[in-house]
Amino acid sequence: MSKLITIAVDAMGGDGSPKKIIDGIAHHFDKNRNSFYKIFGDNNQINKFIPRSLSNDCYEIIHTNEVVKGDDTPLGAAKRGKNTSMWLAVESVKAKKADK
């Protein structure tokens, strides 16, 4: 069996989020069972889109309601802070709590 790879995912970033992000995770997991997903974002919104086919032990949702908005400037995003889903996902890789 290959090593379990932990992937940090900002579920709130991009158009159609979090549905498109969760759909992508489910599709990836179908082909890559050696993956674990740390999903960052609004727990209530994310849970609406988690399919039954996605095993509960292949992901963890790390809740935050703070997000970088599409119309934020880089400075605005930086000011918004360290509790955004994007920042937390990046920090989890930096702290080696996720591989990618």
N, C-alpha and C positions, 0 to 999 in steps of 0.2 A: 504494500500500500504506500502511496506517495504521501509526502508531508502535507499537512493541512495548511492552506494558505489563507491568511486573514486579510480581508479587503475592506478598507474604510470607504464608505459611500455617503456623499452628501445627497440625501433623498429630496432635498428641497430646491436644488439648483436646476434651472432650465425650464423650458416650456413643457407643459403637461406633467409637471411634478406634483406629487410624488408618484402618480400612477405609472408613467413611462419608466421611471427609475426602478420601481418594484417589478414591473414587467421584465425589464432587462436583467435584474437579479435572478428572477425565476427562470428565465431562458438560459442564463449562464450556468445556473446550478444544475439544470437538466443535463448539461454536457460536462460539467466539472464538479463532481461530487466531493472533491477534496478541498472545497472552499467554505470559509466561514465569513459572514458579512457583518460588519459593525455598521449599522445604518443610523445616520445622524439626521435628526429632524423632529417634526411634530408627531409625537406618538399617535395621537388621535387621527390625524390625516393619513399616516402611513398604514396603520392597522386596517383601514377600510379597503386597502388594495392588496394585502398579503393573501396570496392564493392558498387554498388548503393543501395543494401539492408541495408547498414549500415547508419542509420539516422545521418544527420549532427549535430544534437544536442546531440549525445551520445559520442562525442569525441572532443578533442582539440589537434592539433599538435603544439608542441613547437619545433621550428626549431633550429638545430645546425648541422654543417657539421663535427664537431669533434667527433670521435668515438674511443673507445678502440679496438685495432686490436687483432685478434686471436693469433698473435705471440708476443704480448706485454708481458713483464714480469710484475709482480705486481708493481715493482718500475717504470717501463716504463709507465704503466697505470697511476700511481699516478702523474708522472711528466707531462704526456700529459695534465692533468689539469681538472679544474673545469667546463669546458664548453663541456665535452663529454656527449653524450646521456646517458651513464650509470650513471655518476656522477649526472647529473641534475635529473634523475629519482629518485635516492636514496635521494637526497636533498629535493625533493618535499614531500616525505614521512616523512623525518626528520622534515620538517617545517610544517607538518600537513596540507599540501595542497592536499595530497592524503592519502587514508586510507591504501592502500597496495601497 
